[in-house]
Amino acid sequence: MATFADINKVSRAPDNRQVIRIGVFIPTECQLLDAAGVDVFGSMSYEYLSVLDGLLPKEAIDIAPSIEIHYIGSVQAGERIPMTSNQAVVATNHYSDPEVAPGKLNIVYVPGPDPSNQFPEGAIDWLRRQGATEGVDILSVCTGIFVCGAAGLLKGRDICGPRAIQDLLKSKGYEPKSMRGHELRWIQDGNFWSSADALAM
């Protein structure tokens, strides 16, 4: 079996270390490069670093959190969610699954879809409830800001988003407090983190 086959599916930490549960939320489709950023979290996990035992200081492995990553869509678990470059990811969960209900995740990571997409109302309501849940951070990447806007998560907040789409964002009526994409790569407002595109310079 491949070395990385089961990494980050479930916590494999042998002790009581912190477990961080991340949901990559893709209600319709997304840019492959936007979704790839979640690998930064996976690569910092106990599960990943322990595979590299002997190559890294033991202290680095000992302090790493355990990380579980779920791929959440509007399709059923086991079905494919389309991405760019003729890629796809297999959903581990439908958004209605109790395992990923509000309060079960620590982070909801929202990679960017085609901004002209219509998003399923049930999926948008799920994201809205996640954003209103204490202890859940929402991370928007690139055009993921449109998914978050549809869920009402931009209202009254300082937001970023890609520089080239600031006017399009404004036209959607999401009512942010300010739009900072023309000057910043990312910004945090409360539990909402928004960023420009994955290659922002």
Summary of the structure (lengths in Angstrom):
residues: 201
radius of gyration: 17.0
end to end distance: 38.9
largest distance: 53.4
contacts: 632
relative contact order: 0.15
helix: 26%
strand: 24%
